[in-house]
Amino acid sequence: MAVLTLANQLTLLRMLLIPAFVILTAYQYLGWALAAFVLAGVTDLLDGVIARWWKQRTTIGAWLDPAADKLLLLTAFVVLTLPDLGLTNRLPIWLTVVVISRDVGIVLTVAVVNLAIGPRTFEPSVYGKVATAVYIVTGVVTMSFNYLERPSGLVDVCIYASAGMAVVSGLHYIARVARTVDNT
């Protein structure tokens, strides 16, 4: 099977859109930054669908896709937290810390489990997928209202939804890992 499948090309495109999003946001081209972020979110949806429907699942895709998701979302949360960009709607530092801490905790947990009891695979959970979707919606909503230069209570709703999903999905992941370890 080819490594550079359409699904993997979409994942690589998502990774290439990350610096574009940052630069466009930093230079206040907020409409273009929003477009880059939305396009990146669409590639996240499409690469998984294409990989499943057209049987293009690859080992590199299994690594690249979640890495691209993490890079995109963590970068977006950090950029949307920065105080010096003059954005109308910013994400609070505490939210960005919670989201980053969740992801670091998951990576460290997997590393410790793999080192302690041997290689284990942990499939993404529905809560992790919902968290990713909520993070993308949070980014799109925040960028949309920044583009419109209007504060919005919907941004606040998204902030708390993101925090809630970070906690729920993180705890669920820890419980799944604990069950896996107990079954060894």
Summary of the structure (lengths in Angstrom):
residues: 184
radius of gyration: 17.2
end to end distance: 33.0
largest distance: 53.9
contacts: 560
relative contact order: 0.13
helix: 81%
strand: 0%
